[in-house]
C-alpha cells in the first residue's frame, strides 16, 4: 500500500480565539499552543485485485461518497491529528481514480491541525521537530503496510525555497522517513509512514529587536566610568535610565515569548545585560562611599587615633617613672655608710638609728632589680642621694606585661589590625580623587562582557546546531 502527501501553499500557525475574532497575535505566541495548521492535498494509493476496468480504459473516474462508498477504502489514521476539515467550493475537493492495473487513488484537499510537542528553552535559537504518522488503526502489519511513494513522496508549490518554506519569522521544511516505522496500538504492531516537519526561526529579526538594543545599553553604561564621581546627577541618571530600559525590555520579551520550563536563551541574555548595568551602578556606590570616607570619616578617625596614642604614651611614661622610682628606692637601701659618718663617733648611734628608721620605712618597697641588670649608680659628693641622670638602662616594656593595655598586644589583635588596614586601603583606593576604581572598571567590565558574549553564543549555537543535526 502506498501513501503520497502533497503540501499546499499555506503553512501557518494556529490562531487563538482573539485571532478568530479579528485580533492580531504575534506568531511567537502562537507557538505556545503547540499546534500546526496545514492546507494540503492528501493522496492515498492502494491495489485492489477485485476491481478491474472494462473496455480497455486506462483510467476511470469514480464518484466519491464518503457516507457509503461503493468500494473498499483503507482506514487512514493520523496519530497527531487534532482536527481535519475537507475543503469545498461547489462540492468537496475529492477525487477517486481507478487505473488499469487495479490500483486506486483517493485525493482529498483538506485543512488539518497537527499537535506537536515543542521545547522553547533555546528560544529564539530553537529548532522544533514534529512527527506526523500515517497508519491504519484496524489493520496490523500482517494485513496492511504503509510506505511513501517514490515519485516523489512530497511535492511542493513553486514558492517553496530549496531550504524550506519561508514565513515572516520562520523557515518550515518537510521530509519523510525512508524506513517503515512501527507503532504498537494495543492489539498489535501497526505499520506507519512518518513525515517530519522541522521549524526554525529567523534569527535576524531577534538580533535587531532584542540583542542589539540590549548590547548598546550595556555599552552606554560603561560611559559612566569616565564621568567625574562628584557629578552625581549625571552619572546616576545614565545608569538608572539604562537599567530601567533593560528591565522593561525583559518584561516585554517575556510576555511575548512562548513559555518554557526553564529560562529561555533570550531571557538569559537580557538578565545578564541587566546585571552588568546593575554592577556598574553598584561600583558607583562603592566610589561614593570611598569619597565620603576619604573626606569626613578618615579625619575624625585620625583625631581619635591621636588621642588614643597620647593616652598610651602618658600611661607608658607613668609606668616608666614608677619603675625608675622603684629602682631608685631599692638602691638607696643597699648604699654603704658614708666616710664623714664613720669619722664622727659622736653621731654613730644617731646614724644607726636613722638607718634603722630608713630601712623600716622601705620594707614595703618592691625588691631591687638584679645586679646584672642594674649598674651601680653614681653618688653625689657629700650627699646620700642618687643622681636622677644616672646611666640607667632604657626600659622597654614587654608586650605581654600586665601593666600594658590589651590593645597593644600584637598576638591578640594582629589579624584584626591587618584586616582593618587592608579594608582602609581598599576604601581609600576606591575613593581616590584620581578615580582608580573607575579606571580599573573601564577595562574590566568590557573584558567580562566580551567573555560572557563569547561563551553565550558558542554554547547556545552549538546546542541549536546539535538539535538541527538530530532532526535531519
Buried (B, 14 or more C-beta within 10 A) or exposed (E): BBBBBBBBEEBBBBBBEEBEEEEEBEBBBBBBBBBBBBBBBBBBBBEBEEBEBEEEEEEBEBEBEEEEEEBEBBEBBBBBBBEBEBBEEEEBBBBBBBBEEBBBBBBBBBBBBBBBEBBBBBBBBBBBBBBBBBBBEEBBBEEBBBBBBEEEBBEBEEEBEEEBBBBEBBBBBBBBBEEBBEBEBEEEEBBBBBBBBBBBBBBEEBEEBBBEEBBEBBBBBBBBBEBEBEEEEEBBEBBEBBBEBBBEBBEEBBEEBBEBEEEBBBBBBBBBBBBBBBBBBEBBEBBBBBBEBBEEEBEEEEEEEEEEEEEBEEBBEEBBEEBBEBBBBBBBBEBEEBEEBEEEEEEEEEBEEEBEEEEEEEEEBEEBBEEEEBEEBEBEEEEEEBEEEBEBEEEEBEEEEEEBEEEBEEEEBEEEEEEEEEEEEEBBBBBBEEBBBBEBBBEBBBEEBEEBBEEBEEEBBEBBEEBBEEBE
